[in-house]
Structures are given as structure tokens and as C-alpha cells.
Amino acid sequence: MFWRGDITNQRDPFDERENFQGINVVFQALLGREAPLPQRDFDQLTDWALSLVPPPNPHRALDQRLNANQQEGMAVFTGARGPNDGPFNCNTCHNLNPGQGFFGTRGENSVEGEPQDFKVTQLRTTYDKIGMFSQNSGTNGDPRTFGGARGRGLGPQIRGTGTLHDGSQGGAEDFLTDPQFQLTAAELRQVVDFVYAFPSNVAPVVGQQVTLRADSGQDVLARVDLLQQRAGTPFTLPGNQRTTECDLVAKGNVGGVERGFLFQPEARNFLDDQGQTISGADLRALARVAGQEITFTCIYPGGGRRFGIDRDLDGRLDGVGRRPQPPVAQPPAPRPPVVQPPAPQPPVVRPPAPQPPVVQPPAPQPPVVRPPVVQPPAPAPAPQLNFFERLVRFFQSLFGGFGL
């Protein structure tokens, strides 16, 4: 969620609802609206925002036990090993008091040499703020950090944010190497391990789930035992509300009917959705029947009745008047079509492909012997006549001739 860390009101700096009113300015200044949200709309946003609850810490054991390193880190954090921040200790600023809703902060400001005063931040989600693995301040880091001093530059990244108000430090380990903290290398590691397993508003078992079936082994039975144990373990919510760590519900299909059960820690049995009780052993026996697997889920405190036996919280249990439903006839599964082999076909006699005509070269012909062309003899030249002969010939042509 967007966090300013510097908005307080003059009347009561610890009034979170009044402090949240200062966020309205961002709709105009950052988001470009022409004006802030109307007060009615912003009141609804305030109601929603202040109802948000961080998730369970995934680094904390389901049974809330701290390992040896985390236990020693808690001792250093709370001051059991003496001051480590001048005359103070970590818990002086980052107060841990779940009953009052303090998970690393009381809403106070801290003076740390920054350009402005900032509120001390909560520590429930510190495990998620590990964006960098090196220094970005230009220094070579501190040799007490795990794995040795960080090098210069940003280095490898896995997230888009780091620790501190501006994300300038890679994680809690880098923050605790600042000169104002007096921690040995071992104490540094121990405090970091504890902070990464810091308590949250809800217990770490909330949301855990396991299904018991006919073939389940001892590991599943052990997990069901753990869920029942945590459902009966006292827990304090903000506002000093006394409750248990979770509400345990069980859901399954019994005898063809959907059923729900709610664990009752005092009686150590389950209330079913028809108003009857059943022992834990008998419920497990039902789950051992094939097809009647039952799922056990740890719900946040106060949510078990709705999730388990009265969904709409109308006072009428979900199973009242419910009867077994006849099995729904399922249509037969479609069968793949039977592919018949093709009937044998007579062989297809194909005509021979047309061949291009074969062009035979012409048979050799005997040479044609042509007879020699006989030229008629040239006419003999007419004899030359003298003038007297020509005159006689002329008169002969006229009168039929006469002898000379």
C-alpha cells in the first residue's frame, strides 16, 4: 500500500484515521484530478484501507516456535542483552505489542538525520523488502554483513524496492550496519533472522490446508493434528481481543452429500452443518472411505462458522433439510469412430501415356539421272541476197511466182 510515513495531524498524531485524511491530496497532486476526492468517497476509501491486514509471515514456523538464532535475535532486539542504539535498543522505536496493534511501531516519529522526520515503520513485511544485494551509496559496505561487505553499485536485483523510506538500502541487514547501532557480526545476523520472522496480525497457520484421503499417510495425519492444536492455541488480536490462532473447518462429500464441519476447541469435537457433533476420530474415519476425502482448512479467527457450516450467516445451518442427491447420470463417453479399411479396388489399368511421334529420317533416294537436255540446233543464218534476187522474190510473192 502507498505509504507516506510523514503525515500526522496536530490534534492527535496517533489517530490513524485522522492521519489518513492527509492522503487525499495525492489524487490532485499526483493523479491529476482537478480536486481531491469528495469527503464521502474518501471516508469509504479510509474504511477500506484501515481494514487491510498483512498476510501471515511465511518465514515464521506454523507452531510459532523460533529457532535458536531467532530466539537470540529477539533477546537482542528487546534489550535483554543490553542497549544497542546508544542508551536504547531496537524495541524502543520498533515496539512489538500485538495486543495494542504495535508490530514494530507505535506511530511515533524518528529523528535519524534525514531531511525530514519520518514515522517509524512497521516490521511485519520486512522479509519482502530485500530488493538489492549491494550498496548504492558509493561505499564498499560493511564486512559484518552476511557473505562479506557489499560492493559498490546496485548489483543483482530481485525486487523493485529495498529498505528505508526511499528504498536506498538492500535489506534489514544493511540498515543495521549504520554507525548508530552497536551490534557484533553474530548479533547482526541474529536480529535480522528475528525481524524476517516478525509476528503479524494473524498467526502463520492461517490459510494452511490439507486433504485426508483413503490412501493418506502419517504426514497428513500429523498435519491435521497440528491444525487442531493451533485452532485451540490462545491468540491475541489487535485491540486485546482474546481468541485462538485460527478457526478450523472441514469440508467434504459424505454419502453423496456435501458436508461442512467446524472444530470446537473446548469440546475437542466438530459441529456439523446439521447441528450434530462428531468426534475427530469419527470424522477421520469418514475421510478414509474412498471418494469421501475431507479437506481441513485453518480460517482467520471468527471466520470459521461462515466458511464451515453457515455460509450466509442467516442462522440456518447449510445442511439442514439437505438430502442426498441421486447420482447424476453421465452420458456415455463418446467413442472414437470406427474406421473401416477401404474395400479392395480392382487395379486401375491406365492407358500408356501418349508418346511423341517418332520422326524417321527419310530413306536415302538413288540419285535422279536426268537425260541430257538436247538443244535444238540453232537456225542457220539466212543467206544474204543481192538486190536483184530480193527484187525477184518480191514479185513472186505478189503474183504467185514465175520462174526466172
BELWOLIN-V866709 format. One record per backbone hydrogen bond with DSSP energy under -0.5 kcal/mol. CO is the residue of the C=O (numbers start at 1). NH is the residue of the N-H. If there is no record, write none. Layout:
# BELWOLIN-V866709
<<CO & NH> <CO & NH>>
This chain:
# BELWOLIN-V866709
<<5 & 119> <6 & 8> <12 & 15> <14 & 16> <15 & 19> <16 & 20> <17 & 21> <18 & 21> <19 & 22> <20 & 23> <21 & 24> <22 & 25> <23 & 26> <24 & 27> <25 & 28> <25 & 29> <26 & 30> <26 & 31> <27 & 33> <38 & 42> <39 & 43> <40 & 44> <41 & 45> <42 & 46> <43 & 47> <44 & 48> <45 & 49> <46 & 50> <48 & 51> <48 & 52> <49 & 52> <56 & 58> <57 & 60> <61 & 64> <65 & 61> <67 & 71> <68 & 72> <69 & 73> <70 & 74> <71 & 75> <72 & 76> <73 & 77> <74 & 78> <75 & 79> <75 & 80> <75 & 81> <76 & 79> <77 & 91> <79 & 82> <84 & 182> <85 & 88> <88 & 84> <88 & 85> <89 & 92> <89 & 93> <90 & 93> <90 & 94> <93 & 95> <95 & 97> <95 & 104> <95 & 105> <97 & 100> <97 & 102> <98 & 101> <99 & 239> <99 & 240> <101 & 103> <102 & 97> <103 & 123> <103 & 124> <108 & 120> <110 & 112> <110 & 118> <118 & 110> <123 & 126> <125 & 128> <126 & 129> <128 & 130> <131 & 158> <131 & 159> <142 & 145> <145 & 148> <151 & 135> <154 & 133> <156 & 133> <161 & 131> <163 & 169> <164 & 167> <169 & 163> <170 & 132> <171 & 175> <172 & 176> <174 & 177> <175 & 178> <178 & 181> <181 & 183> <184 & 188> <185 & 189> <186 & 190> <187 & 191> <188 & 192> <189 & 193> <190 & 194> <191 & 195> <192 & 196> <193 & 197> <194 & 197> <195 & 198> <203 & 206> <205 & 208> <208 & 298> <210 & 296> <211 & 213> <212 & 294> <213 & 216> <217 & 220> <217 & 221> <218 & 222> <219 & 223> <220 & 224> <221 & 225> <222 & 226> <223 & 227> <224 & 228> <225 & 229> <226 & 230> <227 & 231> <228 & 232> <229 & 232> <230 & 233> <230 & 245> <230 & 246> <233 & 245> <235 & 237> <235 & 243> <237 & 240> <237 & 241> <240 & 242> <241 & 237> <243 & 235> <245 & 203> <246 & 248> <247 & 249> <247 & 299> <248 & 263> <249 & 297> <250 & 261> <251 & 295> <252 & 254> <252 & 259> <253 & 255> <254 & 257> <256 & 325> <257 & 254> <259 & 252> <260 & 273> <261 & 250> <262 & 271> <263 & 265> <264 & 268> <264 & 269> <268 & 280> <269 & 264> <270 & 272> <270 & 278> <271 & 262> <272 & 275> <273 & 319> <273 & 320> <276 & 272> <278 & 270> <279 & 283> <280 & 284> <281 & 285> <282 & 286> <283 & 287> <284 & 288> <285 & 288> <286 & 289> <289 & 292> <293 & 253> <294 & 212> <295 & 251> <296 & 210> <297 & 249> <297 & 299> <298 & 207> <299 & 247> <300 & 303> <303 & 307> <304 & 308> <305 & 309> <305 & 310> <309 & 318> <310 & 313> <315 & 317> <317 & 320> <319 & 322> <337 & 339> <338 & 340> <347 & 349> <348 & 350> <357 & 359> <358 & 360> <367 & 369> <368 & 370> <372 & 374> <373 & 375> <383 & 385> <386 & 390> <387 & 391> <388 & 392> <389 & 393> <390 & 394> <391 & 395> <392 & 396> <393 & 397> <394 & 398> <395 & 399> <396 & 400> <396 & 401>>
